[in-house]
Amino acid sequence: MRRVTLDKLEPGMVMALNIERGDGMVLVTTGTELTESIISTVRRMVEVEAVMIEGSPFASPEEAEAWRQEELKKLIHRFSKVAGDPFMDRLKKLEAKRIAATD
């Protein structure tokens, strides 16, 4: 799943999450293939800046792996001052799992 700003939407993209109005009314459902008409309607909506589209945000598996490795390095550095704290160790582990699952 990837976040796409409205100016980058193209026909044929598939919605990964619903688009809802501020009052909760669903305008476009998950799984909908975007058409020019849907894109035009969504672009007129003031409260929507971007939508979630199916597909990887990475151009290749190698790019995804390089991103994961860089993010894990940053994570290790961020938590280096609190090593040994059980709560922070758990938090670090959860974030590492999220990074590893990103594709």
Gaussian input, Z-matrix of N, CA and C with variables (Angstrom, degrees):
# hf/3-21g

backbone

0 1
 N
 C     1     B1
 C     2     B2     1     A1
 N     3     B3     2     A2     1     D1
 C     4     B4     3     A3     2     D2
 C     5     B5     4     A4     3     D3
 N     6     B6     5     A5     4     D4
 C     7     B7     6     A6     5     D5
 C     8     B8     7     A7     6     D6
 N     9     B9     8     A8     7     D7
 C    10    B10     9     A9     8     D8
 C    11    B11    10    A10     9     D9
 N    12    B12    11    A11    10    D10
 C    13    B13    12    A12    11    D11
 C    14    B14    13    A13    12    D12
 N    15    B15    14    A14    13    D13
 C    16    B16    15    A15    14    D14
 C    17    B17    16    A16    15    D15
 N    18    B18    17    A17    16    D16
 C    19    B19    18    A18    17    D17
 C    20    B20    19    A19    18    D18
 N    21    B21    20    A20    19    D19
 C    22    B22    21    A21    20    D20
 C    23    B23    22    A22    21    D21
 N    24    B24    23    A23    22    D22
 C    25    B25    24    A24    23    D23
 C    26    B26    25    A25    24    D24
 N    27    B27    26    A26    25    D25
 C    28    B28    27    A27    26    D26
 C    29    B29    28    A28    27    D27
 N    30    B30    29    A29    28    D28
 C    31    B31    30    A30    29    D29
 C    32    B32    31    A31    30    D30
 N    33    B33    32    A32    31    D31
 C    34    B34    33    A33    32    D32
 C    35    B35    34    A34    33    D33
 N    36    B36    35    A35    34    D34
 C    37    B37    36    A36    35    D35
 C    38    B38    37    A37    36    D36
 N    39    B39    38    A38    37    D37
 C    40    B40    39    A39    38    D38
 C    41    B41    40    A40    39    D39
 N    42    B42    41    A41    40    D40
 C    43    B43    42    A42    41    D41
 C    44    B44    43    A43    42    D42
 N    45    B45    44    A44    43    D43
 C    46    B46    45    A45    44    D44
 C    47    B47    46    A46    45    D45
 N    48    B48    47    A47    46    D46
 C    49    B49    48    A48    47    D47
 C    50    B50    49    A49    48    D48
 N    51    B51    50    A50    49    D49
 C    52    B52    51    A51    50    D50
 C    53    B53    52    A52    51    D51
 N    54    B54    53    A53    52    D52
 C    55    B55    54    A54    53    D53
 C    56    B56    55    A55    54    D54
 N    57    B57    56    A56    55    D55
 C    58    B58    57    A57    56    D56
 C    59    B59    58    A58    57    D57
 N    60    B60    59    A59    58    D58
 C    61    B61    60    A60    59    D59
 C    62    B62    61    A61    60    D60
 N    63    B63    62    A62    61    D61
 C    64    B64    63    A63    62    D62
 C    65    B65    64    A64    63    D63
 N    66    B66    65    A65    64    D64
 C    67    B67    66    A66    65    D65
 C    68    B68    67    A67    66    D66
 N    69    B69    68    A68    67    D67
 C    70    B70    69    A69    68    D68
 C    71    B71    70    A70    69    D69
 N    72    B72    71    A71    70    D70
 C    73    B73    72    A72    71    D71
 C    74    B74    73    A73    72    D72
 N    75    B75    74    A74    73    D73
 C    76    B76    75    A75    74    D74
 C    77    B77    76    A76    75    D75
 N    78    B78    77    A77    76    D76
 C    79    B79    78    A78    77    D77
 C    80    B80    79    A79    78    D78
 N    81    B81    80    A80    79    D79
 C    82    B82    81    A81    80    D80
 C    83    B83    82    A82    81    D81
 N    84    B84    83    A83    82    D82
 C    85    B85    84    A84    83    D83
 C    86    B86    85    A85    84    D84
 N    87    B87    86    A86    85    D85
 C    88    B88    87    A87    86    D86
 C    89    B89    88    A88    87    D87
 N    90    B90    89    A89    88    D88
 C    91    B91    90    A90    89    D89
 C    92    B92    91    A91    90    D90
 N    93    B93    92    A92    91    D91
 C    94    B94    93    A93    92    D92
 C    95    B95    94    A94    93    D93
 N    96    B96    95    A95    94    D94
 C    97    B97    96    A96    95    D95
 C    98    B98    97    A97    96    D96
 N    99    B99    98    A98    97    D97
 C   100   B100    99    A99    98    D98
 C   101   B101   100   A100    99    D99
 N   102   B102   101   A101   100   D100
 C   103   B103   102   A102   101   D101
 C   104   B104   103   A103   102   D102
 N   105   B105   104   A104   103   D103
 C   106   B106   105   A105   104   D104
 C   107   B107   106   A106   105   D105
 N   108   B108   107   A107   106   D106
 C   109   B109   108   A108   107   D107
 C   110   B110   109   A109   108   D108
 N   111   B111   110   A110   109   D109
 C   112   B112   111   A111   110   D110
 C   113   B113   112   A112   111   D111
 N   114   B114   113   A113   112   D112
 C   115   B115   114   A114   113   D113
 C   116   B116   115   A115   114   D114
 N   117   B117   116   A116   115   D115
 C   118   B118   117   A117   116   D116
 C   119   B119   118   A118   117   D117
 N   120   B120   119   A119   118   D118
 C   121   B121   120   A120   119   D119
 C   122   B122   121   A121   120   D120
 N   123   B123   122   A122   121   D121
 C   124   B124   123   A123   122   D122
 C   125   B125   124   A124   123   D123
 N   126   B126   125   A125   124   D124
 C   127   B127   126   A126   125   D125
 C   128   B128   127   A127   126   D126
 N   129   B129   128   A128   127   D127
 C   130   B130   129   A129   128   D128
 C   131   B131   130   A130   129   D129
 N   132   B132   131   A131   130   D130
 C   133   B133   132   A132   131   D131
 C   134   B134   133   A133   132   D132
 N   135   B135   134   A134   133   D133
 C   136   B136   135   A135   134   D134
 C   137   B137   136   A136   135   D135
 N   138   B138   137   A137   136   D136
 C   139   B139   138   A138   137   D137
 C   140   B140   139   A139   138   D138
 N   141   B141   140   A140   139   D139
 C   142   B142   141   A141   140   D140
 C   143   B143   142   A142   141   D141
 N   144   B144   143   A143   142   D142
 C   145   B145   144   A144   143   D143
 C   146   B146   145   A145   144   D144
 N   147   B147   146   A146   145   D145
 C   148   B148   147   A147   146   D146
 C   149   B149   148   A148   147   D147
 N   150   B150   149   A149   148   D148
 C   151   B151   150   A150   149   D149
 C   152   B152   151   A151   150   D150
 N   153   B153   152   A152   151   D151
 C   154   B154   153   A153   152   D152
 C   155   B155   154   A154   153   D153
 N   156   B156   155   A155   154   D154
 C   157   B157   156   A156   155   D155
 C   158   B158   157   A157   156   D156
 N   159   B159   158   A158   157   D157
 C   160   B160   159   A159   158   D158
 C   161   B161   160   A160   159   D159
 N   162   B162   161   A161   160   D160
 C   163   B163   162   A162   161   D161
 C   164   B164   163   A163   162   D162
 N   165   B165   164   A164   163   D163
 C   166   B166   165   A165   164   D164
 C   167   B167   166   A166   165   D165
 N   168   B168   167   A167   166   D166
 C   169   B169   168   A168   167   D167
 C   170   B170   169   A169   168   D168
 N   171   B171   170   A170   169   D169
 C   172   B172   171   A171   170   D170
 C   173   B173   172   A172   171   D171
 N   174   B174   173   A173   172   D172
 C   175   B175   174   A174   173   D173
 C   176   B176   175   A175   174   D174
 N   177   B177   176   A176   175   D175
 C   178   B178   177   A177   176   D176
 C   179   B179   178   A178   177   D177
 N   180   B180   179   A179   178   D178
 C   181   B181   180   A180   179   D179
 C   182   B182   181   A181   180   D180
 N   183   B183   182   A182   181   D181
 C   184   B184   183   A183   182   D182
 C   185   B185   184   A184   183   D183
 N   186   B186   185   A185   184   D184
 C   187   B187   186   A186   185   D185
 C   188   B188   187   A187   186   D186
 N   189   B189   188   A188   187   D187
 C   190   B190   189   A189   188   D188
 C   191   B191   190   A190   189   D189
 N   192   B192   191   A191   190   D190
 C   193   B193   192   A192   191   D191
 C   194   B194   193   A193   192   D192
 N   195   B195   194   A194   193   D193
 C   196   B196   195   A195   194   D194
 C   197   B197   196   A196   195   D195
 N   198   B198   197   A197   196   D196
 C   199   B199   198   A198   197   D197
 C   200   B200   199   A199   198   D198
 N   201   B201   200   A200   199   D199
 C   202   B202   201   A201   200   D200
 C   203   B203   202   A202   201   D201
 N   204   B204   203   A203   202   D202
 C   205   B205   204   A204   203   D203
 C   206   B206   205   A205   204   D204
 N   207   B207   206   A206   205   D205
 C   208   B208   207   A207   206   D206
 C   209   B209   208   A208   207   D207
 N   210   B210   209   A209   208   D208
 C   211   B211   210   A210   209   D209
 C   212   B212   211   A211   210   D210
 N   213   B213   212   A212   211   D211
 C   214   B214   213   A213   212   D212
 C   215   B215   214   A214   213   D213
 N   216   B216   215   A215   214   D214
 C   217   B217   216   A216   215   D215
 C   218   B218   217   A217   216   D216
 N   219   B219   218   A218   217   D217
 C   220   B220   219   A219   218   D218
 C   221   B221   220   A220   219   D219
 N   222   B222   221   A221   220   D220
 C   223   B223   222   A222   221   D221
 C   224   B224   223   A223   222   D222
 N   225   B225   224   A224   223   D223
 C   226   B226   225   A225   224   D224
 C   227   B227   226   A226   225   D225
 N   228   B228   227   A227   226   D226
 C   229   B229   228   A228   227   D227
 C   230   B230   229   A229   228   D228
 N   231   B231   230   A230   229   D229
 C   232   B232   231   A231   230   D230
 C   233   B233   232   A232   231   D231
 N   234   B234   233   A233   232   D232
 C   235   B235   234   A234   233   D233
 C   236   B236   235   A235   234   D234
 N   237   B237   236   A236   235   D235
 C   238   B238   237   A237   236   D236
 C   239   B239   238   A238   237   D237
 N   240   B240   239   A239   238   D238
 C   241   B241   240   A240   239   D239
 C   242   B242   241   A241   240   D240
 N   243   B243   242   A242   241   D241
 C   244   B244   243   A243   242   D242
 C   245   B245   244   A244   243   D243
 N   246   B246   245   A245   244   D244
 C   247   B247   246   A246   245   D245
 C   248   B248   247   A247   246   D246
 N   249   B249   248   A248   247   D247
 C   250   B250   249   A249   248   D248
 C   251   B251   250   A250   249   D249
 N   252   B252   251   A251   250   D250
 C   253   B253   252   A252   251   D251
 C   254   B254   253   A253   252   D252
 N   255   B255   254   A254   253   D253
 C   256   B256   255   A255   254   D254
 C   257   B257   256   A256   255   D255
 N   258   B258   257   A257   256   D256
 C   259   B259   258   A258   257   D257
 C   260   B260   259   A259   258   D258
 N   261   B261   260   A260   259   D259
 C   262   B262   261   A261   260   D260
 C   263   B263   262   A262   261   D261
 N   264   B264   263   A263   262   D262
 C   265   B265   264   A264   263   D263
 C   266   B266   265   A265   264   D264
 N   267   B267   266   A266   265   D265
 C   268   B268   267   A267   266   D266
 C   269   B269   268   A268   267   D267
 N   270   B270   269   A269   268   D268
 C   271   B271   270   A270   269   D269
 C   272   B272   271   A271   270   D270
 N   273   B273   272   A272   271   D271
 C   274   B274   273   A273   272   D272
 C   275   B275   274   A274   273   D273
 N   276   B276   275   A275   274   D274
 C   277   B277   276   A276   275   D275
 C   278   B278   277   A277   276   D276
 N   279   B279   278   A278   277   D277
 C   280   B280   279   A279   278   D278
 C   281   B281   280   A280   279   D279
 N   282   B282   281   A281   280   D280
 C   283   B283   282   A282   281   D281
 C   284   B284   283   A283   282   D282
 N   285   B285   284   A284   283   D283
 C   286   B286   285   A285   284   D284
 C   287   B287   286   A286   285   D285
 N   288   B288   287   A287   286   D286
 C   289   B289   288   A288   287   D287
 C   290   B290   289   A289   288   D288
 N   291   B291   290   A290   289   D289
 C   292   B292   291   A291   290   D290
 C   293   B293   292   A292   291   D291
 N   294   B294   293   A293   292   D292
 C   295   B295   294   A294   293   D293
 C   296   B296   295   A295   294   D294
 N   297   B297   296   A296   295   D295
 C   298   B298   297   A297   296   D296
 C   299   B299   298   A298   297   D297
 N   300   B300   299   A299   298   D298
 C   301   B301   300   A300   299   D299
 C   302   B302   301   A301   300   D300
 N   303   B303   302   A302   301   D301
 C   304   B304   303   A303   302   D302
 C   305   B305   304   A304   303   D303
 N   306   B306   305   A305   304   D304
 C   307   B307   306   A306   305   D305
 C   308   B308   307   A307   306   D306

   B1=1.4365
   B2=1.5285
   B3=1.3184
   B4=1.4611
   B5=1.5176
   B6=1.3035
   B7=1.4687
   B8=1.5239
   B9=1.3319
   B10=1.4641
   B11=1.5254
   B12=1.3295
   B13=1.4624
   B14=1.5272
   B15=1.3298
   B16=1.4577
   B17=1.5251
   B18=1.3219
   B19=1.4657
   B20=1.5325
   B21=1.3249
   B22=1.4707
   B23=1.5384
   B24=1.3349
   B25=1.4658
   B26=1.5197
   B27=1.3299
   B28=1.4594
   B29=1.5233
   B30=1.3449
   B31=1.4585
   B32=1.5296
   B33=1.3217
   B34=1.4619
   B35=1.5155
   B36=1.3386
   B37=1.4649
   B38=1.5211
   B39=1.3406
   B40=1.4636
   B41=1.5207
   B42=1.3270
   B43=1.4614
   B44=1.5265
   B45=1.3391
   B46=1.4602
   B47=1.5355
   B48=1.3339
   B49=1.4710
   B50=1.5217
   B51=1.3182
   B52=1.4635
   B53=1.5201
   B54=1.3396
   B55=1.4577
   B56=1.5155
   B57=1.3315
   B58=1.4602
   B59=1.5206
   B60=1.3369
   B61=1.4595
   B62=1.5182
   B63=1.3145
   B64=1.4536
   B65=1.5181
   B66=1.3424
   B67=1.4607
   B68=1.5326
   B69=1.3495
   B70=1.4574
   B71=1.5125
   B72=1.3164
   B73=1.4672
   B74=1.5216
   B75=1.3444
   B76=1.4632
   B77=1.5236
   B78=1.3335
   B79=1.4618
   B80=1.5239
   B81=1.3322
   B82=1.4663
   B83=1.5231
   B84=1.3254
   B85=1.4618
   B86=1.5292
   B87=1.3179
   B88=1.4610
   B89=1.5275
   B90=1.3270
   B91=1.4612
   B92=1.5149
   B93=1.3395
   B94=1.4636
   B95=1.5228
   B96=1.3293
   B97=1.4662
   B98=1.5267
   B99=1.3223
   B100=1.4591
   B101=1.5190
   B102=1.3388
   B103=1.4596
   B104=1.5278
   B105=1.3210
   B106=1.4722
   B107=1.5278
   B108=1.3287
   B109=1.4558
   B110=1.5315
   B111=1.3203
   B112=1.4725
   B113=1.5183
   B114=1.3226
   B115=1.4701
   B116=1.5276
   B117=1.3196
   B118=1.4571
   B119=1.5235
   B120=1.3183
   B121=1.4654
   B122=1.5238
   B123=1.3208
   B124=1.4630
   B125=1.5215
   B126=1.3020
   B127=1.4688
   B128=1.5262
   B129=1.3225
   B130=1.4737
   B131=1.5262
   B132=1.3182
   B133=1.4626
   B134=1.5227
   B135=1.2992
   B136=1.4609
   B137=1.5257
   B138=1.3535
   B139=1.4595
   B140=1.5290
   B141=1.3316
   B142=1.4612
   B143=1.5245
   B144=1.3511
   B145=1.4625
   B146=1.5172
   B147=1.3492
   B148=1.4582
   B149=1.5201
   B150=1.3212
   B151=1.4641
   B152=1.5256
   B153=1.3308
   B154=1.4557
   B155=1.5284
   B156=1.3203
   B157=1.4585
   B158=1.5203
   B159=1.3346
   B160=1.4591
   B161=1.5271
   B162=1.3131
   B163=1.4570
   B164=1.5080
   B165=1.2906
   B166=1.4565
   B167=1.5272
   B168=1.3341
   B169=1.4600
   B170=1.5302
   B171=1.3323
   B172=1.4597
   B173=1.5320
   B174=1.3121
   B175=1.4648
   B176=1.5237
   B177=1.3407
   B178=1.4642
   B179=1.5264
   B180=1.3250
   B181=1.4663
   B182=1.5353
   B183=1.3216
   B184=1.4685
   B185=1.5291
   B186=1.3160
   B187=1.4684
   B188=1.5249
   B189=1.3288
   B190=1.4670
   B191=1.5210
   B192=1.3177
   B193=1.4699
   B194=1.5257
   B195=1.3204
   B196=1.4649
   B197=1.5286
   B198=1.3351
   B199=1.4628
   B200=1.5302
   B201=1.3488
   B202=1.4689
   B203=1.5188
   B204=1.3252
   B205=1.4662
   B206=1.5268
   B207=1.3238
   B208=1.4729
   B209=1.5300
   B210=1.3235
   B211=1.4614
   B212=1.5271
   B213=1.3220
   B214=1.4647
   B215=1.5256
   B216=1.3317
   B217=1.4635
   B218=1.5294
   B219=1.3306
   B220=1.4673
   B221=1.5272
   B222=1.3265
   B223=1.4591
   B224=1.5233
   B225=1.3118
   B226=1.4684
   B227=1.5218
   B228=1.3204
   B229=1.4691
   B230=1.5229
   B231=1.3458
   B232=1.4636
   B233=1.5221
   B234=1.3258
   B235=1.4576
   B236=1.5305
   B237=1.3143
   B238=1.4673
   B239=1.5310
   B240=1.3154
   B241=1.4699
   B242=1.5214
   B243=1.3261
   B244=1.4679
   B245=1.5303
   B246=1.3200
   B247=1.4709
   B248=1.5211
   B249=1.3140
   B250=1.4557
   B251=1.5199
   B252=1.3211
   B253=1.4625
   B254=1.5339
   B255=1.3481
   B256=1.4713
   B257=1.5277
   B258=1.3280
   B259=1.4576
   B260=1.5256
   B261=1.3240
   B262=1.4663
   B263=1.5323
   B264=1.3315
   B265=1.4584
   B266=1.5268
   B267=1.3311
   B268=1.4677
   B269=1.5224
   B270=1.3128
   B271=1.4598
   B272=1.5341
   B273=1.3107
   B274=1.4693
   B275=1.5310
   B276=1.3227
   B277=1.4664
   B278=1.5331
   B279=1.3254
   B280=1.4604
   B281=1.5275
   B282=1.3162
   B283=1.4588
   B284=1.5305
   B285=1.3236
   B286=1.4658
   B287=1.5292
   B288=1.3291
   B289=1.4753
   B290=1.5254
   B291=1.3299
   B292=1.4638
   B293=1.5256
   B294=1.3129
   B295=1.4632
   B296=1.5341
   B297=1.3174
   B298=1.4595
   B299=1.5241
   B300=1.3282
   B301=1.4607
   B302=1.5251
   B303=1.3248
   B304=1.4595
   B305=1.5209
   B306=1.3282
   B307=1.4754
   B308=1.4741
   A1=108.08
   A2=115.01
   A3=118.93
   A4=110.58
   A5=115.07
   A6=121.97
   A7=107.71
   A8=115.80
   A9=120.86
   A10=108.24
   A11=116.28
   A12=119.65
   A13=108.99
   A14=116.00
   A15=121.04
   A16=113.39
   A17=117.11
   A18=119.16
   A19=113.01
   A20=117.01
   A21=121.04
   A22=112.76
   A23=117.68
   A24=120.46
   A25=110.81
   A26=114.90
   A27=121.19
   A28=109.52
   A29=117.13
   A30=119.47
   A31=110.24
   A32=115.72
   A33=120.79
   A34=113.62
   A35=117.83
   A36=119.78
   A37=107.86
   A38=115.99
   A39=121.11
   A40=109.68
   A41=115.30
   A42=121.55
   A43=110.84
   A44=116.42
   A45=121.80
   A46=110.71
   A47=116.89
   A48=122.83
   A49=108.68
   A50=115.69
   A51=120.24
   A52=110.77
   A53=115.42
   A54=121.53
   A55=104.70
   A56=116.04
   A57=121.55
   A58=110.41
   A59=114.63
   A60=119.75
   A61=108.34
   A62=116.53
   A63=121.64
   A64=113.69
   A65=116.65
   A66=120.35
   A67=112.73
   A68=117.01
   A69=121.24
   A70=115.12
   A71=118.43
   A72=120.70
   A73=109.85
   A74=116.72
   A75=122.00
   A76=109.18
   A77=116.14
   A78=121.94
   A79=112.35
   A80=116.00
   A81=121.50
   A82=106.29
   A83=117.13
   A84=120.68
   A85=112.11
   A86=114.08
   A87=121.96
   A88=108.94
   A89=116.38
   A90=120.87
   A91=114.32
   A92=117.56
   A93=121.08
   A94=110.27
   A95=116.16
   A96=120.99
   A97=107.41
   A98=116.47
   A99=120.93
   A100=111.88
   A101=114.08
   A102=122.50
   A103=107.31
   A104=117.06
   A105=120.75
   A106=110.20
   A107=116.94
   A108=121.73
   A109=111.77
   A110=117.03
   A111=120.73
   A112=110.04
   A113=116.80
   A114=121.17
   A115=110.10
   A116=117.14
   A117=121.57
   A118=111.02
   A119=116.85
   A120=121.65
   A121=111.06
   A122=116.84
   A123=121.06
   A124=110.64
   A125=117.95
   A126=121.13
   A127=112.35
   A128=117.56
   A129=120.76
   A130=112.52
   A131=116.97
   A132=121.03
   A133=110.13
   A134=116.21
   A135=121.81
   A136=112.33
   A137=117.71
   A138=120.25
   A139=114.40
   A140=119.15
   A141=121.45
   A142=109.59
   A143=116.21
   A144=121.22
   A145=111.58
   A146=116.28
   A147=121.81
   A148=108.45
   A149=115.89
   A150=121.18
   A151=108.83
   A152=115.34
   A153=121.00
   A154=109.19
   A155=115.37
   A156=123.51
   A157=108.80
   A158=116.17
   A159=119.78
   A160=109.57
   A161=115.32
   A162=120.71
   A163=112.18
   A164=115.21
   A165=121.89
   A166=111.12
   A167=117.17
   A168=119.47
   A169=112.67
   A170=116.76
   A171=120.97
   A172=111.11
   A173=115.73
   A174=121.41
   A175=112.46
   A176=117.62
   A177=120.55
   A178=109.06
   A179=116.94
   A180=119.81
   A181=111.88
   A182=116.71
   A183=120.70
   A184=110.84
   A185=116.25
   A186=120.28
   A187=110.01
   A188=117.15
   A189=121.18
   A190=110.74
   A191=117.07
   A192=120.84
   A193=111.21
   A194=117.60
   A195=120.99
   A196=110.11
   A197=117.33
   A198=121.48
   A199=110.25
   A200=116.44
   A201=120.23
   A202=111.34
   A203=117.24
   A204=120.86
   A205=111.17
   A206=116.71
   A207=120.46
   A208=110.61
   A209=117.21
   A210=120.62
   A211=111.62
   A212=117.74
   A213=120.35
   A214=111.24
   A215=117.33
   A216=120.53
   A217=110.61
   A218=116.22
   A219=120.59
   A220=110.55
   A221=116.20
   A222=121.15
   A223=111.46
   A224=116.73
   A225=121.38
   A226=110.09
   A227=116.46
   A228=120.27
   A229=111.27
   A230=117.17
   A231=121.26
   A232=112.91
   A233=116.67
   A234=120.41
   A235=112.96
   A236=118.19
   A237=120.71
   A238=112.87
   A239=118.07
   A240=120.67
   A241=113.45
   A242=116.89
   A243=119.79
   A244=111.83
   A245=115.74
   A246=120.19
   A247=109.76
   A248=115.48
   A249=120.57
   A250=113.86
   A251=117.85
   A252=121.15
   A253=107.19
   A254=117.98
   A255=120.52
   A256=114.09
   A257=116.76
   A258=119.73
   A259=110.63
   A260=116.33
   A261=120.54
   A262=110.94
   A263=117.70
   A264=120.66
   A265=110.71
   A266=116.46
   A267=121.01
   A268=110.29
   A269=116.17
   A270=121.32
   A271=110.89
   A272=115.69
   A273=121.22
   A274=110.32
   A275=116.43
   A276=120.99
   A277=111.20
   A278=117.14
   A279=120.97
   A280=111.67
   A281=116.43
   A282=120.06
   A283=111.21
   A284=117.05
   A285=120.59
   A286=110.87
   A287=116.85
   A288=120.72
   A289=110.69
   A290=116.79
   A291=120.34
   A292=110.83
   A293=116.24
   A294=120.29
   A295=109.89
   A296=116.95
   A297=120.86
   A298=112.38
   A299=117.26
   A300=120.87
   A301=113.25
   A302=117.04
   A303=120.78
   A304=109.84
   A305=115.10
   A306=118.39
   A307=112.35
   D1=141.47
   D2=179.89
   D3=-141.06
   D4=149.15
   D5=178.70
   D6=-86.82
   D7=129.31
   D8=-178.66
   D9=-128.38
   D10=126.97
   D11=176.16
   D12=-70.56
   D13=156.49
   D14=-173.69
   D15=-60.05
   D16=-32.73
   D17=-179.49
   D18=-71.01
   D19=-12.46
   D20=-179.12
   D21=-102.89
   D22=-0.71
   D23=-179.83
   D24=-66.80
   D25=143.36
   D26=179.53
   D27=-135.75
   D28=147.34
   D29=175.08
   D30=-56.85
   D31=141.45
   D32=-179.90
   D33=99.32
   D34=-20.65
   D35=175.46
   D36=-64.89
   D37=151.94
   D38=-177.55
   D39=-117.05
   D40=131.67
   D41=-178.50
   D42=-66.80
   D43=131.49
   D44=177.13
   D45=-93.86
   D46=-24.30
   D47=177.89
   D48=-138.18
   D49=155.63
   D50=175.71
   D51=-61.48
   D52=152.56
   D53=166.52
   D54=-104.74
   D55=124.97
   D56=-178.03
   D57=-122.71
   D58=147.92
   D59=172.25
   D60=-73.54
   D61=170.03
   D62=178.84
   D63=-58.18
   D64=-28.45
   D65=-179.64
   D66=-87.61
   D67=4.05
   D68=176.78
   D69=95.03
   D70=-6.81
   D71=178.77
   D72=-67.17
   D73=127.69
   D74=-179.22
   D75=-78.57
   D76=125.56
   D77=-179.70
   D78=-100.69
   D79=-38.31
   D80=177.83
   D81=-137.21
   D82=129.29
   D83=-174.71
   D84=-94.02
   D85=157.60
   D86=174.35
   D87=-53.81
   D88=136.31
   D89=178.15
   D90=92.81
   D91=-8.34
   D92=179.98
   D93=-71.83
   D94=131.55
   D95=174.28
   D96=-83.99
   D97=125.85
   D98=-176.71
   D99=-71.28
   D100=139.77
   D101=174.30
   D102=-118.44
   D103=170.08
   D104=176.83
   D105=-57.55
   D106=-40.28
   D107=-179.14
   D108=-63.35
   D109=-46.12
   D110=179.02
   D111=-64.02
   D112=-44.25
   D113=-179.53
   D114=-60.16
   D115=-43.99
   D116=179.37
   D117=-60.73
   D118=-43.78
   D119=178.77
   D120=-62.75
   D121=-46.17
   D122=-178.86
   D123=-63.88
   D124=-38.92
   D125=-179.46
   D126=-65.24
   D127=-25.25
   D128=178.69
   D129=-80.04
   D130=-10.10
   D131=-177.87
   D132=-80.46
   D133=119.88
   D134=-175.96
   D135=-65.16
   D136=-39.79
   D137=-172.55
   D138=-80.93
   D139=-4.19
   D140=-178.72
   D141=-105.60
   D142=124.13
   D143=178.60
   D144=-106.70
   D145=-30.60
   D146=-177.95
   D147=-155.88
   D148=162.18
   D149=178.98
   D150=-133.20
   D151=164.72
   D152=178.76
   D153=-99.36
   D154=123.62
   D155=-176.49
   D156=-113.79
   D157=146.60
   D158=176.50
   D159=-67.20
   D160=150.38
   D161=177.41
   D162=116.96
   D163=162.81
   D164=-178.35
   D165=-81.65
   D166=142.72
   D167=174.93
   D168=-78.32
   D169=-3.22
   D170=-176.37
   D171=-103.96
   D172=146.77
   D173=-179.01
   D174=-74.97
   D175=-24.51
   D176=-177.42
   D177=-155.38
   D178=162.38
   D179=175.33
   D180=-60.26
   D181=-33.35
   D182=179.42
   D183=-65.76
   D184=-40.15
   D185=178.19
   D186=-65.15
   D187=-40.78
   D188=178.29
   D189=-62.71
   D190=-44.04
   D191=-179.63
   D192=-65.60
   D193=-40.29
   D194=178.02
   D195=-62.56
   D196=-40.90
   D197=177.95
   D198=-62.82
   D199=-46.44
   D200=179.50
   D201=-58.55
   D202=-45.72
   D203=-178.99
   D204=-62.36
   D205=-41.59
   D206=179.24
   D207=-66.02
   D208=-41.79
   D209=179.28
   D210=-65.98
   D211=-37.47
   D212=177.37
   D213=-65.87
   D214=-38.08
   D215=175.93
   D216=-61.38
   D217=-44.71
   D218=178.71
   D219=-62.23
   D220=-40.90
   D221=179.99
   D222=-61.58
   D223=-46.28
   D224=178.91
   D225=-59.34
   D226=-43.75
   D227=179.34
   D228=-63.78
   D229=-45.22
   D230=-178.70
   D231=-59.40
   D232=-35.98
   D233=-175.57
   D234=-97.34
   D235=4.13
   D236=-176.18
   D237=-62.95
   D238=-31.69
   D239=-177.75
   D240=-79.09
   D241=-11.62
   D242=-178.60
   D243=-120.00
   D244=20.45
   D245=179.25
   D246=-56.76
   D247=136.72
   D248=179.01
   D249=95.86
   D250=-16.13
   D251=176.27
   D252=-77.20
   D253=117.95
   D254=-174.86
   D255=-56.77
   D256=-41.56
   D257=179.90
   D258=-65.23
   D259=-46.84
   D260=-178.34
   D261=-68.01
   D262=-34.90
   D263=176.26
   D264=-62.79
   D265=-39.67
   D266=178.44
   D267=-66.20
   D268=-43.17
   D269=178.28
   D270=-61.08
   D271=-44.04
   D272=178.43
   D273=-61.12
   D274=-42.88
   D275=179.82
   D276=-62.98
   D277=-42.39
   D278=178.44
   D279=-63.21
   D280=-42.46
   D281=179.15
   D282=-67.20
   D283=-37.78
   D284=176.62
   D285=-62.18
   D286=-38.60
   D287=176.96
   D288=-64.06
   D289=-41.80
   D290=179.00
   D291=-62.91
   D292=-42.81
   D293=179.14
   D294=-63.46
   D295=-45.46
   D296=-178.84
   D297=-62.80
   D298=-29.26
   D299=-177.65
   D300=-85.25
   D301=-9.44
   D302=-179.08
   D303=-73.58
   D304=126.79
   D305=178.68
   D306=-132.16

